[in-house]
Amino acid sequence: MDLTWIKTDQTRKFICSHGGLQCFLDVGQSSFCNHLYHVGSTRTHQLNGSQFMSYRSILIHVGNTTDLEQRVKLAARLASADRTTVVGLAISGNTKFMSRFLSPADQIASGISSDQAFPADELAHRGKRHLEMTRSLARFATLAQQYGIASVQQLHVDDDAASALSAHGSAADLIILGKNDLQHPARREESDLVEFVTLNTTAPVFTVNEKPFSWRHALVAWNGSSVAARAARNALPILEKVDLVSAVIFGDGIDPSTHAIASEDALRQCLSTIPKPVNVIHRTETPDTGHALLALADELDADLIVMGCVAHPRWRETLLGGTTGVVIAESSTSLLLSR
């Protein structure tokens, strides 16, 4: 990414150039959002004199899931006409270490003795998973064509889901997951996957949950932090298309990293490109912000919650906790998460 500094009598700006994209960063004002622009996750376009934003690359976790069509339909709505690529990623669930073992035919060809070979039942399971991956990708390709997605790629990876999504997601501008991405998962494992991917990739994560996302009402959680601002910015291509946008500040909305009070003006400026008014809601401070946020989403009948995801230690056992953990584990509403 190239940065060019320019100065005029009225303002100071950076011109950021990245992959043919140019955007202006105004550093003459105090709002954090003027300093923050997630170059690479969205692209700004001009249409009939108005600006709108889009994702350039969308990664969909493809599996034997009932909501795959919802994911593809969402990606199709977000994919712009100018070369937005939608990538279907099928994952075997085998670790990289396990995936190094050869198939029975390869073992024979390589002269590996039977006592050194990988157990036949495990190889049969691996073969079954690869067949499921092939079928899932074929269904993904059919759905992508059905919903008019022009640029499509298919990937199949031998790895565990968390590692593969984190690695390949960093090359995308948006990752689309679902709550049933694991076969017969426990609620804790399911939530852990979503949070692990969110915290270990650079792209925002959209989680398709039980309540259908119908582009009606998005609720943005705001506390003035850099994480909240990044989440709002990363959600702009979606927020521009939904019917209603609300934002909530609990108490003073203290930024935990700086202890600064959240600014409603900064919030409105962060969402200034949205061609609709933003309804800002102030609620009493509560020690249980996660459940309060979910209750407000139910009260508003919101079908999307946008929030920042604060980093926890990367060990799988300690990821959950606080507002993020509660919302991911218990929300039936779809989520847009950014770290």
LINFENWO-V651819 format. One record per residue. N is the residue number from 1. PHI is phi in degrees with one decimal (* if undefined). D_CENTER is the distance of its C-alpha to the mean C-alpha in Angstrom with 1 decimal. Layout:
BEGIN
n=N phi=PHI d_center=D_CENTER
n=N phi=PHI d_center=D_CENTER
END
This chain:
BEGIN
n=1 phi=* d_center=22.1
n=2 phi=-99.4 d_center=25.4
n=3 phi=-116.9 d_center=26.3
n=4 phi=-121.1 d_center=29.4
n=5 phi=-91.7 d_center=31.0
n=6 phi=-129.7 d_center=33.1
n=7 phi=-141.5 d_center=35.2
n=8 phi=-124.2 d_center=37.1
n=9 phi=-68.6 d_center=39.4
n=10 phi=-96.2 d_center=36.8
n=11 phi=-155.8 d_center=33.5
n=12 phi=-124.0 d_center=31.9
n=13 phi=-141.9 d_center=28.9
n=14 phi=-101.4 d_center=26.9
n=15 phi=-102.9 d_center=26.3
n=16 phi=-99.4 d_center=23.2
n=17 phi=-114.8 d_center=23.4
n=18 phi=-150.1 d_center=20.7
n=19 phi=58.9 d_center=21.0
n=20 phi=88.3 d_center=23.2
n=21 phi=-92.5 d_center=21.1
n=22 phi=-123.8 d_center=23.0
n=23 phi=-143.6 d_center=22.0
n=24 phi=-104.4 d_center=24.3
n=25 phi=-109.8 d_center=23.6
n=26 phi=-87.0 d_center=26.3
n=27 phi=-107.7 d_center=27.4
n=28 phi=-91.6 d_center=30.4
n=29 phi=-118.1 d_center=28.9
n=30 phi=-88.2 d_center=27.9
n=31 phi=-63.2 d_center=24.5
n=32 phi=-58.4 d_center=21.7
n=33 phi=-64.2 d_center=19.6
n=34 phi=-74.0 d_center=22.3
n=35 phi=-90.6 d_center=21.8
n=36 phi=-102.1 d_center=18.0
n=37 phi=-146.8 d_center=16.5
n=38 phi=-80.1 d_center=13.4
n=39 phi=-62.1 d_center=15.3
n=40 phi=110.6 d_center=13.6
n=41 phi=-92.3 d_center=10.3
n=42 phi=-140.4 d_center=12.4
n=43 phi=-128.2 d_center=16.0
n=44 phi=-94.9 d_center=18.7
n=45 phi=-123.8 d_center=21.3
n=46 phi=-111.7 d_center=24.6
n=47 phi=-140.2 d_center=25.7
n=48 phi=53.3 d_center=29.1
n=49 phi=83.7 d_center=29.1
n=50 phi=-110.1 d_center=25.8
n=51 phi=-93.2 d_center=22.5
n=52 phi=-143.0 d_center=19.2
n=53 phi=-121.0 d_center=15.9
n=54 phi=-148.5 d_center=13.8
n=55 phi=-86.5 d_center=11.2
n=56 phi=-90.6 d_center=13.4
n=57 phi=-142.7 d_center=11.6
n=58 phi=-121.0 d_center=9.2
n=59 phi=-105.2 d_center=9.0
n=60 phi=-111.1 d_center=9.8
n=61 phi=-74.7 d_center=11.1
n=62 phi=-99.6 d_center=14.6
n=63 phi=-155.8 d_center=17.0
n=64 phi=-81.7 d_center=19.9
n=65 phi=-119.5 d_center=18.0
n=66 phi=-77.9 d_center=19.3
n=67 phi=-103.5 d_center=16.2
n=68 phi=-60.1 d_center=15.6
n=69 phi=-62.8 d_center=17.3
n=70 phi=-62.1 d_center=15.0
n=71 phi=-65.6 d_center=12.0
n=72 phi=-66.0 d_center=14.2
n=73 phi=-62.6 d_center=15.6
n=74 phi=-62.4 d_center=12.4
n=75 phi=-61.6 d_center=11.8
n=76 phi=-64.2 d_center=15.4
n=77 phi=-66.7 d_center=15.4
n=78 phi=-86.4 d_center=12.9
n=79 phi=-73.0 d_center=14.7
n=80 phi=-80.5 d_center=17.5
n=81 phi=-75.0 d_center=21.0
n=82 phi=-105.6 d_center=21.1
n=83 phi=70.4 d_center=19.7
n=84 phi=-71.1 d_center=16.0
n=85 phi=-101.9 d_center=15.4
n=86 phi=-109.1 d_center=13.6
n=87 phi=-109.7 d_center=13.7
n=88 phi=-95.6 d_center=14.4
n=89 phi=-114.3 d_center=14.3
n=90 phi=-101.6 d_center=16.9
n=91 phi=-125.0 d_center=17.5
n=92 phi=-71.3 d_center=20.9
n=93 phi=92.1 d_center=20.3
n=94 phi=-80.8 d_center=23.1
n=95 phi=-71.8 d_center=22.9
n=96 phi=-60.6 d_center=23.9
n=97 phi=-63.8 d_center=27.3
n=98 phi=-65.5 d_center=27.9
n=99 phi=-71.3 d_center=26.9
n=100 phi=-76.4 d_center=29.8
n=101 phi=-68.4 d_center=32.4
n=102 phi=-85.1 d_center=34.1
n=103 phi=-70.7 d_center=34.8
n=104 phi=-55.0 d_center=38.4
n=105 phi=-63.0 d_center=39.6
n=106 phi=-67.0 d_center=38.2
n=107 phi=-63.8 d_center=39.9
n=108 phi=-63.8 d_center=43.2
n=109 phi=-62.5 d_center=42.9
n=110 phi=-89.4 d_center=42.2
n=111 phi=73.8 d_center=45.1
n=112 phi=-81.1 d_center=43.2
n=113 phi=-71.5 d_center=45.4
n=114 phi=-64.0 d_center=44.5
n=115 phi=-74.9 d_center=44.4
n=116 phi=-95.4 d_center=41.8
n=117 phi=-73.8 d_center=39.7
n=118 phi=-72.1 d_center=36.5
n=119 phi=-53.6 d_center=37.4
n=120 phi=-61.4 d_center=37.7
n=121 phi=-66.3 d_center=35.8
n=122 phi=-70.9 d_center=32.7
n=123 phi=-66.0 d_center=33.1
n=124 phi=-65.3 d_center=33.5
n=125 phi=-63.6 d_center=30.3
n=126 phi=-64.5 d_center=28.5
n=127 phi=-63.0 d_center=30.1
n=128 phi=-64.1 d_center=29.0
n=129 phi=-64.6 d_center=25.3
n=130 phi=-66.3 d_center=25.6
n=131 phi=-65.7 d_center=27.3
n=132 phi=-63.4 d_center=24.5
n=133 phi=-61.6 d_center=21.9
n=134 phi=-61.3 d_center=24.2
n=135 phi=-65.7 d_center=24.6
n=136 phi=-64.3 d_center=20.9
n=137 phi=-66.6 d_center=20.3
n=138 phi=-64.3 d_center=23.4
n=139 phi=-66.3 d_center=22.0
n=140 phi=-59.1 d_center=18.8
n=141 phi=-62.7 d_center=21.0
n=142 phi=-65.0 d_center=23.2
n=143 phi=-65.9 d_center=20.6
n=144 phi=-61.3 d_center=19.2
n=145 phi=-65.9 d_center=22.8
n=146 phi=-60.3 d_center=23.5
n=147 phi=-95.4 d_center=20.8
n=148 phi=76.8 d_center=21.9
n=149 phi=-79.6 d_center=19.2
n=150 phi=-79.0 d_center=21.4
n=151 phi=-113.5 d_center=19.6
n=152 phi=-130.9 d_center=18.5
n=153 phi=-128.6 d_center=18.3
n=154 phi=-125.6 d_center=18.6
n=155 phi=-130.9 d_center=18.2
n=156 phi=-126.8 d_center=19.6
n=157 phi=-130.7 d_center=19.4
n=158 phi=-90.9 d_center=21.7
n=159 phi=-172.7 d_center=19.8
n=160 phi=-78.6 d_center=18.3
n=161 phi=-60.4 d_center=14.8
n=162 phi=-61.4 d_center=13.4
n=163 phi=-67.1 d_center=15.0
n=164 phi=-65.4 d_center=14.3
n=165 phi=-66.6 d_center=10.6
n=166 phi=-65.6 d_center=10.6
n=167 phi=-70.8 d_center=13.2
n=168 phi=-74.9 d_center=12.3
n=169 phi=-65.2 d_center=8.6
n=170 phi=-68.3 d_center=10.3
n=171 phi=-92.9 d_center=12.1
n=172 phi=-107.5 d_center=9.4
n=173 phi=-100.8 d_center=8.0
n=174 phi=-155.1 d_center=4.9
n=175 phi=-113.0 d_center=4.3
n=176 phi=-113.4 d_center=5.9
n=177 phi=-117.1 d_center=7.7
n=178 phi=-142.0 d_center=10.7
n=179 phi=-71.8 d_center=13.0
n=180 phi=-108.9 d_center=15.7
n=181 phi=-75.2 d_center=14.2
n=182 phi=-105.2 d_center=17.2
n=183 phi=-75.6 d_center=20.7
n=184 phi=49.9 d_center=22.5
n=185 phi=-81.1 d_center=20.4
n=186 phi=-76.0 d_center=21.5
n=187 phi=-58.2 d_center=19.3
n=188 phi=-63.5 d_center=19.1
n=189 phi=-63.1 d_center=18.0
n=190 phi=-62.7 d_center=15.3
n=191 phi=-65.2 d_center=13.9
n=192 phi=-61.6 d_center=14.5
n=193 phi=-60.8 d_center=12.4
n=194 phi=-61.3 d_center=9.2
n=195 phi=-69.7 d_center=10.2
n=196 phi=-59.9 d_center=11.6
n=197 phi=-63.9 d_center=8.6
n=198 phi=-59.6 d_center=6.8
n=199 phi=-82.0 d_center=10.2
n=200 phi=-119.5 d_center=11.2
n=201 phi=-137.1 d_center=9.0
n=202 phi=-87.1 d_center=8.9
n=203 phi=-87.9 d_center=5.7
n=204 phi=-67.9 d_center=3.1
n=205 phi=-118.0 d_center=1.2
n=206 phi=-102.3 d_center=4.0
n=207 phi=-107.1 d_center=7.1
n=208 phi=-81.7 d_center=10.2
n=209 phi=-106.1 d_center=13.1
n=210 phi=-63.6 d_center=16.8
n=211 phi=-76.2 d_center=17.4
n=212 phi=-60.5 d_center=16.8
n=213 phi=-87.6 d_center=14.6
n=214 phi=-117.1 d_center=17.4
n=215 phi=62.6 d_center=16.5
n=216 phi=-95.8 d_center=19.1
n=217 phi=-149.3 d_center=18.1
n=218 phi=-105.2 d_center=15.1
n=219 phi=-115.7 d_center=15.8
n=220 phi=-102.1 d_center=14.6
n=221 phi=-86.9 d_center=15.6
n=222 phi=-131.1 d_center=17.5
n=223 phi=-135.2 d_center=19.7
n=224 phi=79.8 d_center=20.1
n=225 phi=-77.4 d_center=18.5
n=226 phi=-63.6 d_center=16.7
n=227 phi=-67.2 d_center=13.5
n=228 phi=-64.3 d_center=13.9
n=229 phi=-65.4 d_center=14.8
n=230 phi=-65.2 d_center=11.9
n=231 phi=-61.3 d_center=9.5
n=232 phi=-63.5 d_center=12.0
n=233 phi=-63.6 d_center=12.3
n=234 phi=-66.5 d_center=8.7
n=235 phi=-89.5 d_center=9.1
n=236 phi=-54.2 d_center=12.5
n=237 phi=-60.1 d_center=12.4
n=238 phi=-83.9 d_center=11.6
n=239 phi=-62.4 d_center=14.0
n=240 phi=-67.0 d_center=16.6
n=241 phi=-103.8 d_center=16.9
n=242 phi=-76.6 d_center=17.0
n=243 phi=-71.5 d_center=20.6
n=244 phi=-130.4 d_center=20.5
n=245 phi=-128.6 d_center=18.5
n=246 phi=-120.2 d_center=19.6
n=247 phi=-137.0 d_center=18.9
n=248 phi=-124.6 d_center=20.5
n=249 phi=-121.8 d_center=22.2
n=250 phi=-92.3 d_center=23.8
n=251 phi=61.1 d_center=27.2
n=252 phi=-86.9 d_center=27.2
n=253 phi=60.1 d_center=23.5
n=254 phi=-64.5 d_center=24.5
n=255 phi=-73.2 d_center=22.1
n=256 phi=-62.3 d_center=22.6
n=257 phi=-84.4 d_center=22.6
n=258 phi=-120.0 d_center=25.3
n=259 phi=62.5 d_center=26.8
n=260 phi=-82.9 d_center=26.8
n=261 phi=-79.4 d_center=26.8
n=262 phi=-64.1 d_center=24.0
n=263 phi=-103.0 d_center=25.2
n=264 phi=-66.4 d_center=24.8
n=265 phi=-63.2 d_center=25.9
n=266 phi=-64.2 d_center=23.1
n=267 phi=-61.3 d_center=20.5
n=268 phi=-63.6 d_center=22.3
n=269 phi=-69.4 d_center=22.5
n=270 phi=-63.6 d_center=18.8
n=271 phi=-106.0 d_center=18.3
n=272 phi=-67.4 d_center=21.5
n=273 phi=-82.0 d_center=20.4
n=274 phi=-72.7 d_center=19.5
n=275 phi=-82.7 d_center=22.7
n=276 phi=-161.0 d_center=23.3
n=277 phi=-68.2 d_center=24.4
n=278 phi=-107.1 d_center=22.1
n=279 phi=-85.3 d_center=23.7
n=280 phi=-94.1 d_center=23.6
n=281 phi=-111.8 d_center=24.5
n=282 phi=-107.5 d_center=26.2
n=283 phi=-123.5 d_center=26.6
n=284 phi=-62.1 d_center=28.8
n=285 phi=-61.9 d_center=27.4
n=286 phi=-142.9 d_center=26.9
n=287 phi=-72.7 d_center=26.5
n=288 phi=-115.6 d_center=24.2
n=289 phi=-64.4 d_center=21.4
n=290 phi=-59.5 d_center=19.0
n=291 phi=-69.6 d_center=21.4
n=292 phi=-65.6 d_center=22.5
n=293 phi=-66.2 d_center=19.1
n=294 phi=-65.4 d_center=18.9
n=295 phi=-64.8 d_center=22.5
n=296 phi=-66.8 d_center=21.9
n=297 phi=-60.6 d_center=19.2
n=298 phi=-66.5 d_center=21.8
n=299 phi=-62.0 d_center=24.5
n=300 phi=-84.0 d_center=22.8
n=301 phi=56.4 d_center=21.6
n=302 phi=-71.6 d_center=18.2
n=303 phi=-111.7 d_center=15.8
n=304 phi=-154.6 d_center=12.5
n=305 phi=-114.9 d_center=12.0
n=306 phi=-109.5 d_center=10.2
n=307 phi=-154.7 d_center=10.7
n=308 phi=-81.2 d_center=10.8
n=309 phi=-117.2 d_center=10.7
n=310 phi=-78.1 d_center=14.1
n=311 phi=-68.9 d_center=14.9
n=312 phi=-114.4 d_center=17.4
n=313 phi=-53.5 d_center=19.6
n=314 phi=-77.3 d_center=17.9
n=315 phi=-65.5 d_center=20.3
n=316 phi=-58.7 d_center=18.9
n=317 phi=-73.1 d_center=21.6
n=318 phi=-115.4 d_center=20.8
n=319 phi=-70.5 d_center=17.0
n=320 phi=-75.1 d_center=17.3
n=321 phi=143.8 d_center=19.2
n=322 phi=69.8 d_center=19.4
n=323 phi=-59.0 d_center=17.4
n=324 phi=-59.5 d_center=14.0
n=325 phi=-62.7 d_center=15.6
n=326 phi=-63.6 d_center=17.5
n=327 phi=-65.3 d_center=14.8
n=328 phi=-64.6 d_center=12.6
n=329 phi=-72.8 d_center=15.9
n=330 phi=-114.5 d_center=17.6
n=331 phi=-75.3 d_center=15.6
n=332 phi=-93.0 d_center=16.4
n=333 phi=-87.8 d_center=14.5
n=334 phi=-61.8 d_center=11.0
n=335 phi=-126.4 d_center=8.4
n=336 phi=-119.4 d_center=5.8
n=337 phi=-115.3 d_center=5.6
n=338 phi=-138.3 d_center=6.6
n=339 phi=-102.5 d_center=9.5
END
